[in-house]
Amino acid sequence: MRRLMRAMFDAAVAAADPAKIVPADLPAPPRGRTIVVGAGKASAAMARAFEQAWPGPLSGLVVTRYGHAVPSERIEIVEAAHPVPDANGERAAMRMLDVVKDLTEDDLVVALISGGGSALLAAPAPGVTLADKQAINRALLASGASIDEMNCVRKHLSAIKGGRLGAAAYPARVETLLISDVPGDDPAVIASGPTLPDATTFAGARAILAKYGIAASSSVRSHLERAEDETPKPGDPRLVRTHAAMIATPAMSLRVAAEVARQAGIAPLVLGDAIEGESREVARVMAGIATQVRRFGEPAPAPCVLLSGGETTVTMRGDGRGGRNVEFLLALAIALHEQPAIWAIAADTDGVDGAEEIAGAVVTPDTLPRARRLGLSPADSLARNDAHSFFGALGDQVVTGPTLTNVNDFRAIVVA
């Protein structure tokens, strides 16, 4: 079962490999220059794949997470911090705005965008500092806010996100290639949509901070309250020559994982690719479905595997190491009450769960007994948001290193 679960996860990651998917979606070459920009955990691998497949000259700049760079001959690769931005991300974002300035209608801008790009494109709006953005990011990450909510706030504190990069490139044609890491695959949410129209507002950003009780600095409050420079909206004339192509999504990866299960003689049941909510609450629901399968053969008879994707959240209440996938698994193990014949894996397809260089972990029917023999308290670990330490002590972590792609969380629960 461990081998099968890992095989499904590996297949899901491989389905979103930029080397395989980027060459299939090359835009038409322009009469003028080709400029490549991009941001995200997959952007460096996307850039390498693009330049290897592109038939003509090009230049450009992309920013990726530390440790996610790859060799590139014509596109400059910059590394920066994620999930909390740093000065490297700020400098790269400001340079990117300069790269797309003074273009013509004959020029082409290719934007290579993947999950993680929002934190990496750290150009603050006028009057907002990098320290302001860092504080807001930390607060949002600990609040339990959804990715849509976090990116609404980020867009309205940014000089580049929410369509501003696309507007800066006008009148050039802008073609955006997207690897989706967001529930629902909304192009304007992925990496905070730097090249695409934005329907969110300053008022919405203020409401989100109020909803989660996030205390912003005086400069952030002043900027959001003035609301002087809205993001480019649908219909903005500066974005009429923009086009987006979704080249990899969570649903695509789940379909590939489902085929791995079929070949192993286990029926797959895809529960959804856009599941959100608190990790521990989602875990209780999934445990209930797995129990129903085992007891009554509903909604599918065993053996089967329950597959799902999306992005859960963790509201940090304790002093642990976080991680939404491992928190999901620990809550799942507790909710299953040591039922036999149920296994699970949950991992982030980028290889990083939270801020840890660990993709996720696995749960087995004997996870809780093994933990107790080691003197671990599952309930205490969950209360402290310390599931990374829990699964590390058990030797049940899934470690991949940077996968150079990102289609968000992958979950599989096998009921034998």
Protein Blocks (a to p, Z undefined) as FASTA:
>chain_A
ZZmmmmmmmmmmmmmgmklmmmmmcccddfbdcddddedjklmmmmmmmmmmpmbdcddd
ddddehiaccdfklccdddddfbdcfklmmmmmmmmmmmgoiafkbccdddddehklmmm
mcccehiafklmmmmmmmmmmnopafklmmmmmmmmcckgghlmmmmmpccdcddddddf
behiiaklggoiambccfbdfklmmmmmmmnopacdfklmmmmmnomaccddehiaklmm
gccddfbdfklmmmmmmmmmmmnopacddfbjcbgcjfklmmmmmmmmmmmmmmnopabd
cddddddedjdddddfbfcegjjklmmmmmmmmmnnopghiacddddfklpghjaccfbd
cddfklmmmmmmnopafklmmmnopmkmmmmmnopaccebjnhiaehjadddddZZ
